[in-house]
Amino acid sequence: MVRRNYTEDDVAEAILDTTDRGLSQNEAAQKRGVPQSTLSGRLSGQASRNERIQAHQRISKSQEETLLRWVLRQESLGYAPSHSQLRACVEAILKQQGDNKPLGKHWTTRFVKRHLELSTKLGKRQEAARFDGFTPKAVNWYFDIRENEYGWIKPENTVNVDEGGIMVGFGLDSLVIGSSDPKKKAMLKGVQSRTWTSFIEAVTATGRALKPGIIFKGKELQKQWFLNEFELIADWHYITSPNGWTDNHIALEWLKDVYLPQTEPRDASDARLIILDGHGSHAQDEWMATCFLNNVYCCYLPAHCSHGLQPLDNGIFNVIKGAYRKELQKLASLTDSAPVDKVHFIRAYAKAREAGMRKDIILSGWRFTGNWPINRHKALTHPEIQPDKEKVPERFKTPSPPQLHSDDTPKTSRQVRDLAKHRSRPTRRKYSKIAKGLEALEMKVAVQNARITGLEEQMAQVRRGKKRKAVPTRTDDSWLWRRL
C-alpha cells in the first residue's frame, strides 16, 4: 500500500523517474511512495495542495516567512508582538500592495496554527515590565538578551532614545511677544503662564546624535516661532501637542520622520535596534507595524532601570542639564517684562546640547552602562544599583524602625516621585503633594542662585571701579529643567 506521508521531494523524484528514467507512472509512484493520482495530476500541470492554498492567502510565502522571523526575533528581545500588533503588520503589508480589503477575522489564529513555533510566543507580554527596581536580577535579564541575541545588529544601527522636558514660562505681569497693538497684549501672571516643552533625543552606539524632536505645547506650528536668527538649528524636527508631552501620534511621527531617515543602514538588509523605555506610545500597533516594515526591532529596558541602564541618562543628559543651567543664569538678567519664549528656549537648549552631545560623552554613556561594548559587569557595579528584594511572607515581616538622617532620605522631587511608584494610590497622592512642594522650592532655589550670580557680577564690577548701569536681575521662576 502506498504511504501517504510523502514530501514534495518525493513527488519531484517520481516525476523525474517518469520523464527521464523510463519508469511508468505506476512504477514511479510505487517506488517513491506517492499516490499514482497525485503523480498523474502533477505531470499534467496540476499545482500542489500548498500552492493552491497559497494562491488564496493574503500575503506571499516569503512575506509570511519574513513576518515569522521578525516575530521570533522580537520575542527574543523580551517582547513578543500581540495578536493585534501582528494583524497591524499584515495590514501594513497589504496596504503597501494596494490591497485595502479588511483582513479576515481568524487570520491571526490560522497563521499561528501554520507555524507551531509561535504557539507559545505570540501574545507573550513584555517581560521587562515585571521588574520593580534597578537590581542585579533585572540587569542579568537584560544582559542575557544583549549577550545572546544582539550579534546580528551592528553598533551603528543600535540607537538609544529617550524623552525629557523643560518648563518654560513668563515672569509676573509679562507680555506675550506678538502684535504691537497695545490692545492685543495679553497679561500672563504666575504659575499659570508656564508651558511644558519636551524633547526627544536619540544616540547611536558609535557616538552619533540624531537631530532632536522638539514638542511645543499648542495646536499647530506658527511661523513666527521660527525666526531667521536660529536658521542654523531650523532642521530640528518641531512638533506640537495639546500639553507639550509625547503621545501615540507624536511617537509615530518621530519614528517615521526622524529616526528612520537618519538611521538608514548602508546595507539595506541590516536590521536596526531601538533601546527605549516601555512607554505605551512605544508599543502601539502602528508603531510595531512600522518597525516591522523597516526591519527595526525594539528592546525595552527593564522597568525602573532607565537611570542605570540607559546611555542617555548616564552622562549625556547630566552634561546638558549643567550647561542649560549656565544658559539660565545668563537669561536671569532679563527684565520681568521679557518673556522666556520659544526663541530663548531654542537658543539655550542648542547651547546646552552642543556641550552634552559630543561624541566622547555619548560613547562614555554607552560604555558606563555596559551597553557598548557589551559589559554586564559595568551595569552590575553601577553606583545606583540596589540589592535584589527577597519576598518574605507578610506574617513574618517585622516593621523597621524609622531611620532618621539616613542617606536614603529623598532630597529632590524626582526622588520623591520614584519612591511613590510602588505605594498604594492614597500614599502616591500624598507623595505627589510633597513632590510638588519640593518642585516649587527647587524653582525658587534656581532663581535665587541666578540672582546671586548676577549680584556677585555687579559687586565685582563695583570693586573694579567701573561705573555701569545696574541691570535688574530676574526674580521669577521662569525656567526649570526637569526629566520626564
C-alpha positions in Angstrom: 0.0 0.0 0.0 1.3 3.4 -0.9 2.3 5.5 2.2 0.6 8.9 2.5 3.3 10.8 4.3 5.3 11.7 1.2 7.1 15.0 0.6 7.4 17.4 -2.3 10.9 16.0 -2.9 9.4 12.5 -3.3 6.9 13.9 -5.9 9.8 15.6 -7.8 11.8 12.4 -7.9 8.8 10.4 -9.1 8.3 12.9 -11.9 12.0 12.5 -12.9 11.6 8.7 -12.8 8.8 9.0 -15.3 10.2 11.7 -17.6 13.9 10.9 -17.6 14.4 7.4 -16.2 11.9 5.4 -18.2 9.6 4.2 -15.4 5.9 4.1 -15.8 3.7 6.3 -13.7 2.6 3.4 -11.6 6.2 2.1 -11.1 7.5 5.6 -10.2 4.6 6.1 -7.8 5.2 2.8 -6.0 9.0 3.5 -5.8 8.7 6.9 -4.3 5.6 6.3 -2.1 3.5 8.8 -3.9 -0.2 8.3 -4.9 -0.5 7.5 -8.6 -3.3 10.0 -9.0 -1.1 12.7 -7.5 1.8 11.9 -9.8 -0.6 11.9 -12.8 -2.0 15.3 -11.8 1.4 16.8 -11.4 2.6 15.5 -14.8 -0.5 17.2 -16.3 0.4 20.6 -14.7 -1.7 20.5 -11.6 -0.4 22.6 -8.7 0.4 21.1 -5.3 -2.0 21.5 -2.4 0.2 24.0 -0.7 0.5 26.1 -3.9 -3.3 26.0 -4.3 -3.7 27.2 -0.7 -1.0 29.9 -1.1 -2.9 31.3 -4.1 -5.8 32.1 -1.7 -3.7 33.6 1.1 -3.4 37.3 1.6 0.4 37.5 1.7 3.1 35.5 -0.1 5.1 32.7 1.4 8.3 34.9 1.5 6.4 37.7 3.2 5.0 35.2 5.8 8.5 33.9 6.4 9.8 37.4 6.9 6.9 38.1 9.4 7.6 34.9 11.3 11.3 35.7 11.6 10.6 39.2 12.9 8.1 37.9 15.5 10.6 35.3 16.8 13.5 37.8 16.9 11.3 40.4 18.6 10.3 37.8 21.2 13.9 37.0 21.8 14.4 40.7 22.8 11.9 40.3 25.6 8.7 41.5 23.9 6.6 39.3 21.6 4.1 41.2 19.5 0.5 40.8 20.5 -2.2 39.4 18.1 -3.4 42.9 17.3 0.2 44.0 16.5 0.7 41.0 14.3 -2.6 41.9 12.5 -1.3 45.5 12.1 1.9 44.3 10.5 0.0 42.2 7.9 -2.4 45.1 7.1 0.6 47.3 6.6 2.0 44.8 4.0 -1.4 44.7 2.2 -1.7 48.5 2.2 1.7 48.7 0.5 0.4 46.4 -2.2 -2.7 48.5 -2.7 -4.9 45.9 -1.0 -7.3 47.7 1.3 -9.7 44.8 1.9 -10.1 44.0 5.6 -8.1 41.1 7.0 -10.1 38.0 7.9 -11.3 37.7 11.5 -9.4 34.5 12.1 -6.3 35.2 10.0 -4.0 35.5 13.1 -5.3 32.3 14.6 -4.7 30.4 11.3 -1.2 32.0 10.9 -0.2 30.7 14.4 -1.5 27.2 13.5 0.6 27.2 10.4 3.7 28.0 12.4 3.7 25.9 15.6 6.8 27.7 16.9 4.6 30.7 17.5 2.1 28.9 19.8 4.0 29.8 23.0 5.5 33.0 21.7 2.8 35.2 20.2 1.0 37.3 22.8 3.6 36.8 25.5 3.6 40.1 27.3 6.6 42.3 27.9 8.9 40.6 30.4 10.7 43.9 31.1 7.6 45.3 32.9 7.8 42.7 35.7 10.8 44.2 37.4 10.4 46.5 40.4 13.8 48.2 40.6 17.3 48.5 39.3 18.6 45.3 40.8 21.0 42.5 39.7 18.1 40.3 38.7 16.8 43.0 36.2 20.4 43.7 35.0 21.1 40.0 34.4 17.8 39.5 32.5 18.7 42.5 30.3 22.2 41.4 29.5 21.2 37.8 28.9 19.4 39.3 25.9 22.3 41.7 25.0 24.9 38.9 25.0 22.9 36.1 23.3 20.7 37.8 20.8 22.3 41.0 19.6 25.1 39.6 17.4 23.1 40.3 14.3 22.7 44.0 14.9 25.7 46.3 14.3 26.5 49.1 16.8 26.0 51.8 14.2 22.4 50.5 13.8 21.8 50.5 17.6 20.1 53.6 19.0 19.0 54.6 22.5 16.1 57.1 22.6 14.6 58.9 25.5 12.4 61.9 26.2 12.9 64.9 28.5 11.3 68.2 29.2 11.8 71.8 30.3 9.3 74.1 32.0 9.3 77.4 30.0 7.3 80.4 31.2 7.0 84.0 31.9 7.6 86.3 34.8 4.8 88.1 36.7 2.8 90.7 34.6 4.8 89.7 31.5 3.7 90.4 27.9 3.3 87.9 25.2 5.5 88.6 22.2 3.2 89.2 19.2 1.2 92.1 18.0 2.5 95.7 18.6 -1.1 96.8 19.2 -1.4 97.6 23.0 -5.0 96.5 22.9 -3.9 93.0 21.9 -1.3 92.5 24.6 -2.2 89.6 26.9 -1.2 89.7 30.6 0.1 86.4 32.0 0.6 86.0 35.7 2.2 83.5 38.0 2.3 79.7 37.6 -0.5 79.6 35.0 1.8 81.1 32.4 4.3 78.3 32.4 4.3 75.8 29.5 5.9 72.4 29.2 8.3 71.8 26.2 9.5 68.3 25.6 12.4 67.0 23.5 13.1 63.5 22.1 16.8 62.7 21.9 18.5 59.6 20.3 22.1 58.5 20.1 23.9 55.6 18.4 26.3 53.2 19.9 29.0 54.7 17.7 28.7 58.1 19.2 26.4 59.9 16.7 23.5 62.1 17.9 20.3 62.2 15.8 18.6 65.5 15.3 16.2 66.1 18.2 12.5 66.3 18.1 11.1 69.3 19.9 7.5 69.2 21.2 5.9 72.6 21.8 2.5 73.0 23.5 0.0 74.1 21.0 -2.4 73.0 18.3 -0.2 73.8 15.3 3.2 75.3 14.5 3.2 79.1 14.0 5.6 80.7 11.6 6.5 83.5 14.0 8.0 80.8 16.3 10.9 80.3 13.8 12.9 83.4 13.1 15.9 83.9 10.9 18.2 84.2 13.9 18.2 80.4 14.5 18.2 79.2 10.9 21.3 77.1 11.8 19.1 74.8 14.0 15.9 75.0 12.0 16.4 71.5 10.7 15.4 70.1 14.1 12.0 68.3 14.0 9.3 70.5 15.6 6.0 69.1 16.7 3.1 70.3 18.8 0.8 68.6 21.2 -2.0 69.9 23.4 0.1 69.6 26.6 3.6 69.6 25.3 4.1 65.9 26.1 4.6 63.0 23.8 1.7 60.8 22.7 1.0 57.9 20.3 0.8 60.3 17.3 4.0 62.1 18.1 5.9 59.0 18.9 4.9 57.6 15.5 5.7 60.8 13.7 9.2 60.8 15.3 9.8 57.2 14.3 8.8 57.9 10.6 10.2 61.4 10.1 13.3 61.5 12.4 14.5 58.0 13.3 14.0 56.1 10.0 15.6 58.7 7.6 18.6 59.3 9.9 19.4 55.7 10.7 19.1 54.1 7.3 21.8 51.4 7.2 24.4 51.2 4.4 23.3 47.6 3.7 19.6 47.6 3.2 19.3 44.1 4.6 20.8 45.1 8.0 18.5 45.2 11.0 18.1 48.2 13.3 17.6 48.2 17.1 16.0 50.8 19.3 16.7 50.6 23.1 13.9 52.5 24.9 11.6 52.6 27.9 8.3 50.8 28.0 6.1 53.9 27.4 2.8 52.9 25.9 3.4 55.1 22.8 6.4 52.9 22.0 4.4 49.7 21.7 1.2 50.8 19.9 0.1 48.7 16.9 1.1 51.1 14.2 4.5 51.7 15.9 5.2 48.0 15.8 3.9 47.6 12.2 6.2 50.5 11.1 9.2 48.8 12.8 8.4 45.5 11.1 8.2 47.1 7.6 11.6 48.7 8.1 13.4 45.7 9.8 13.6 47.5 13.1 13.5 45.8 16.5 12.6 47.2 19.9 14.4 46.3 23.1 12.5 47.7 26.2 14.6 48.4 29.3 13.5 46.7 32.5 11.0 48.7 34.5 12.5 51.3 36.8 16.0 50.7 35.4 16.4 53.6 32.9 18.6 55.7 35.2 21.1 52.8 35.4 20.9 51.1 32.0 20.1 53.9 29.6 23.1 55.7 28.0 21.3 59.0 27.7 20.7 59.1 31.4 24.3 58.4 32.3 26.4 61.4 31.4 24.7 62.9 28.4 21.6 64.4 30.0 23.6 65.4 33.0 26.0 67.5 30.9 23.1 69.0 29.0 21.4 69.8 32.3 24.5 71.6 33.7 25.1 73.6 30.5 21.4 74.5 30.4 21.6 75.9 33.9 24.5 78.2 32.8 22.4 79.5 30.0 19.6 80.0 32.5 21.9 82.2 34.6 22.6 84.3 31.5 18.9 84.8 30.9 18.4 85.8 34.5 19.3 89.4 33.6 16.2 89.7 31.5 13.6 92.1 33.0 10.3 90.8 34.2 8.6 92.1 31.1 10.6 89.9 28.8 9.0 86.5 28.2 11.2 83.4 28.1 9.7 82.4 24.8 10.4 79.7 22.3 13.3 81.6 20.7 15.1 81.9 24.0 14.4 78.2 24.7 15.8 77.1 21.3 18.9 79.3 21.9 19.5 78.0 25.4 18.9 74.3 24.6 21.0 74.5 21.5 24.0 75.8 23.5 23.4 73.1 26.2 23.1 70.4 23.5 26.4 71.4 22.0 28.1 70.6 25.3 26.3 67.3 26.0 26.0 65.7 22.6 29.7 65.4 21.9 30.9 62.0 20.6 33.2 61.3 23.6 30.3 61.9 26.0 27.9 59.8 24.1 30.4 56.9 23.9 31.0 57.3 27.6 27.3 56.8 28.3 27.2 53.6 26.3 30.4 52.4 28.0 29.4 53.3 31.5 26.1 51.4 31.3 27.7 48.4 29.7 25.6 48.7 26.5 28.5 49.0 24.2 30.9 47.3 24.3 28.6 44.8 25.9 29.8 44.5 29.6 27.4 43.1 32.2 29.9 43.8 35.0 29.7 47.6 34.3 25.9 47.6 35.0 26.2 45.3 38.0 28.7 47.7 39.6 26.7 50.8 38.8 26.7 53.1 41.8 22.9 53.3 41.9 22.2 49.5 41.7 20.1 48.1 44.6 20.2 44.6 46.1 17.6 42.1 44.9 14.5 42.1 47.1 13.6 38.9 48.8 9.9 38.1 49.0 9.0 37.5 52.7 5.5 36.4 53.7 3.6 39.2 55.3 3.2 37.3 58.6 6.9 37.1 59.1 7.6 40.8 58.3 8.7 43.0 61.2 8.2 46.7 60.8 11.5 48.5 60.6 12.1 51.5 62.9 12.3 54.8 61.1 15.8 55.8 60.0 16.4 59.4 60.7 19.2 61.2 58.9 19.5 58.3 56.5 21.4 58.6 53.3 18.3 57.2 51.6 16.2 60.2 52.6 14.9 61.8 49.3 16.5 65.1 48.5 14.7 66.0 45.3 11.2 66.0 43.8 12.3 63.3 41.4 13.5 61.0 44.2 10.2 61.5 46.0 8.2 60.5 42.8 10.4 57.4 42.4 9.7 56.4 46.0 5.9 56.7 45.3 5.9 54.4 42.3 5.3 51.2 44.4 3.0 52.6 47.0 -0.8 52.5 47.3 -2.9 55.1 45.5 -3.7 57.2 48.6 0.0 57.1 49.5 1.0 58.1 46.0 -1.3 61.2 46.2 0.5 62.3 49.4 3.9 61.8 47.8 2.7 63.8 44.8 1.8 66.7 47.0 5.3 66.6 48.7 7.0 66.4 45.3 5.1 69.5 44.0 6.2 71.4 47.1 9.8 70.4 46.5 9.5 71.4 42.9 8.3 74.9 43.9 11.3 75.1 46.3 13.7 73.9 43.6 12.4 76.6 41.3 13.0 79.3 43.9 16.5 77.9 44.6 17.3 78.0 40.9 16.1 81.6 40.6 17.9 82.7 43.7 21.1 81.1 42.6 20.8 83.0 39.3 20.1 86.2 41.2 23.1 85.7 43.5 25.3 85.1 40.4 24.1 88.4 38.9 24.6 90.3 42.1 28.1 88.9 42.5 28.9 90.0 39.0 27.7 93.5 39.8 29.7 93.6 43.0 32.8 92.6 41.1 32.2 95.5 38.7 31.9 97.9 41.6 35.1 96.7 43.2 36.9 97.2 39.9 35.7 100.8 39.9 33.7 100.5 36.8 30.5 102.6 36.8 27.9 100.7 34.9 24.2 100.9 35.0 22.9 98.1 37.1 20.6 95.7 35.3 17.8 94.3 37.5 18.1 90.5 37.8 15.3 88.2 37.1 13.4 87.0 40.2 10.8 84.8 38.7 11.0 81.0 38.3 10.6 81.0 34.5 12.7 78.1 33.6 13.1 74.8 35.2 14.8 71.7 34.0 13.0 68.5 34.7 13.3 65.0 33.5 10.1 63.4 32.3 
